[in-house]
């Protein structure tokens, strides 16, 4: 559903700020004038760069997390086009997480789903899973946890956009982020507990993969996005309200 709206907004717009080179190329292929399609990166990464990070002990204590154990952060939202499978999907994920949490060196922290249709059913299953659950985490605290986590699991765009900036291995479950450009930090898994568990284990224990991710680049990072956008808006000569397809 979101993709339909994104495409429509692109055609309504005269000036475009693309988050990645591939995004810029796609916008141009839609017939938009390359002169007005700018590569600026993702605005969410600006917050990562300006956040004051707390010592690991302090942020872990705030959320009653053991600093001696590997932290797996879990965040899964409903897929609105797969609403009939929401419960089945969250159960598959939780089965994998509960198996992971049996390890003495690992702990799992789950965060409530969003308010999309099916979100309450996900939360209900989280609360009876036995896994540590928090309703909400302030965004700056969330970034702090990502900084010190060993893996992010779920279907949030965080794994695609923010996690690469922390060199954080991510298990991306299901189709919610399908076709989105991602960094080398992402391991895709279907809604299958065995596949999810194997991917989590890879994120936690594969030292070669972890080193590769730690040294990787975030494809959405192209500097300070807000400053780039402001500078462009201050200097660009705005096009005519009448648009012409350029391909």
C-alpha positions in Angstrom: 0.0 0.0 0.0 2.8 2.4 0.9 4.5 1.9 -2.4 1.4 3.1 -4.3 1.4 6.3 -2.3 5.1 6.9 -2.7 4.9 6.6 -6.5 1.9 9.0 -6.6 3.7 11.6 -4.4 6.7 11.3 -6.7 4.6 12.2 -9.7 3.0 15.1 -7.8 6.4 16.5 -6.8 8.6 18.9 -8.8 11.8 18.6 -6.7 13.0 15.2 -5.4 15.5 14.4 -2.6 16.6 10.8 -3.0 18.1 8.8 -0.2 20.3 6.5 -2.4 21.8 6.5 -5.8 19.5 3.7 -6.9 16.5 5.7 -5.7 17.6 8.7 -7.7 18.0 6.5 -10.8 14.5 5.1 -10.3 12.9 8.5 -10.0 14.6 9.6 -13.2 13.3 6.4 -14.9 9.8 7.5 -13.9 10.2 10.5 -16.2 11.3 13.1 -13.6 13.8 15.8 -14.7 17.3 14.7 -13.6 18.1 18.4 -13.0 15.6 18.3 -10.1 16.4 14.9 -8.6 19.1 15.3 -5.8 21.0 12.6 -4.0 21.0 13.7 -0.3 20.8 10.5 1.8 18.3 9.6 4.6 17.3 12.3 7.1 17.0 9.7 9.9 20.8 9.3 9.8 21.3 12.9 10.9 19.9 12.1 14.3 22.3 9.1 14.6 25.2 11.5 14.0 24.1 14.1 16.6 22.9 11.8 19.4 24.9 11.9 22.6 25.5 8.2 23.4 25.5 6.9 26.9 27.9 4.4 28.4 26.7 0.8 27.8 26.3 0.2 31.5 24.0 3.2 31.9 21.6 2.6 29.1 21.4 -1.1 29.8 20.7 -0.4 33.5 17.8 1.9 32.5 16.1 -1.0 30.7 17.2 -3.7 33.1 19.4 -5.4 30.5 22.4 -7.5 31.5 25.5 -5.8 30.0 27.4 -9.1 30.1 25.0 -10.8 27.7 24.6 -10.3 23.9 21.5 -8.2 23.2 19.0 -9.1 20.5 16.5 -6.3 19.8 13.2 -7.5 18.2 10.7 -5.2 16.4 8.0 -6.7 14.2 5.0 -4.9 12.6 2.0 -6.3 10.8 2.1 -6.4 7.0 -1.3 -4.8 6.0 -1.6 -6.9 2.8 -1.0 -10.1 4.8 -3.4 -9.3 7.7 -4.8 -12.8 7.9 -1.3 -14.2 8.6 -0.3 -11.8 11.3 -0.6 -14.2 14.2 1.0 -17.1 12.4 3.9 -14.8 11.4 4.6 -13.4 14.9 4.4 -17.0 16.4 7.1 -18.1 13.9 9.3 -15.2 14.9 8.7 -15.7 18.7 9.5 -19.4 18.4 12.9 -18.6 16.9 13.5 -15.9 19.5 12.6 -18.1 22.5 15.0 -20.7 21.2 17.7 -18.1 20.9 16.9 -16.8 24.4 17.7 -20.2 25.8 21.4 -19.5 25.4 23.0 -18.3 28.6 25.0 -15.6 26.7 22.0 -14.0 25.0 19.0 -11.9 26.0 16.1 -10.6 23.9 14.4 -7.3 24.2 11.1 -6.9 22.2 9.3 -3.7 21.5 5.6 -3.2 20.9 4.4 -3.2 17.3 3.0 -0.1 15.6 -0.7 0.8 15.4 -1.3 -0.7 11.9 -4.1 -3.2 11.6 -3.0 -6.4 13.3 -0.6 -4.6 15.7 -2.7 -5.4 18.8 -2.5 -9.1 17.9 1.3 -8.9 17.7 1.4 -7.2 21.1 -0.9 -9.8 22.7 1.5 -12.6 21.5 4.5 -10.7 22.7 3.1 -10.3 26.2 2.5 -14.0 26.6 5.8 -15.1 25.1 7.9 -14.9 28.2 10.3 -12.6 26.4 11.2 -9.2 27.9 8.9 -6.6 26.3 8.8 -2.8 26.5 5.8 -0.7 25.1 7.9 2.2 23.8 11.5 3.4 23.8 12.5 7.1 23.3 14.2 7.3 19.9 17.5 8.5 21.4 17.5 5.5 23.8 16.6 3.2 20.9 19.7 4.4 19.0 21.8 3.8 22.1 20.5 0.2 22.3 21.2 -0.3 18.7 24.8 0.9 19.2 25.4 -1.8 21.8 23.2 -4.6 20.5 24.5 -7.7 18.8 21.6 -8.2 16.4 18.3 -6.6 15.3 15.5 -8.9 14.3 12.1 -8.2 12.8 10.7 -6.3 9.8 11.2 -2.7 10.8 12.8 -0.3 8.3 15.3 0.4 11.1 17.3 -2.7 10.0 17.5 -1.2 6.5 18.1 2.5 7.3 19.7 2.9 10.7 21.3 -0.4 11.6 24.1 -0.2 8.9 25.3 3.0 10.5 26.0 1.0 13.7 27.5 -2.0 11.9 24.6 -4.0 13.3 23.7 -7.4 11.8 20.0 -7.6 11.0 17.6 -10.4 10.4 14.9 -9.0 8.1 11.8 -11.2 8.3 9.1 -11.5 5.6 8.0 -9.1 2.9 7.5 -5.8 4.6 10.9 -4.4 3.4 10.8 -6.3 0.2 12.6 -4.6 -2.8 14.1 -2.0 -0.5 17.8 -1.3 -1.0 19.8 -2.7 1.9 23.4 -2.8 3.1 25.5 -5.9 3.7 24.2 -6.0 7.3 20.9 -7.6 6.3 20.1 -11.3 6.2 16.6 -11.9 4.8 14.5 -14.7 6.2 11.0 -16.0 5.4 8.3 -16.3 8.1 9.7 -19.6 9.2 11.1 -20.2 12.7 13.9 -22.4 11.6 15.1 -20.0 9.0 14.8 -17.1 11.4 16.7 -18.9 14.1 19.5 -19.8 11.7 19.8 -16.2 10.6 19.9 -15.0 14.2 22.7 -17.5 15.0 24.6 -16.3 12.0 24.3 -12.7 13.2 25.5 -13.6 16.7 28.2 -16.1 16.0 29.6 -15.7 12.5 32.7 -13.6 13.2 33.6 -13.2 9.6 30.1 -11.8 8.8 30.1 -9.6 11.9 33.5 -8.0 10.9 32.3 -7.5 7.3 29.1 -5.7 8.6 31.1 -3.6 11.1 33.3 -2.4 8.3 30.4 -1.9 5.8 28.9 1.3 4.5 25.3 2.5 4.9 23.9 3.0 1.4 21.6 5.7 2.8 24.5 7.8 4.3 25.5 10.7 2.0 26.5 13.3 4.6 24.3 15.6 6.7 21.0 15.4 4.8 19.2 18.3 6.4 22.0 20.7 5.4 22.1 19.4 1.9 18.3 19.9 1.5 18.3 23.4 2.9 21.2 24.4 0.7 19.5 23.1 -2.4 16.2 24.8 -1.6 18.0 28.1 -1.0 19.8 28.0 -4.4 17.6 25.9 -6.8 15.6 27.7 -9.5 12.2 26.2 -9.1 10.7 24.6 -12.2 7.5 25.5 -13.9 4.3 24.1 -12.3 3.6 22.4 -15.6 5.5 19.1 -15.6 6.9 17.3 -18.7 7.9 13.7 -18.8 11.6 13.6 -19.7 12.3 10.0 -20.7 
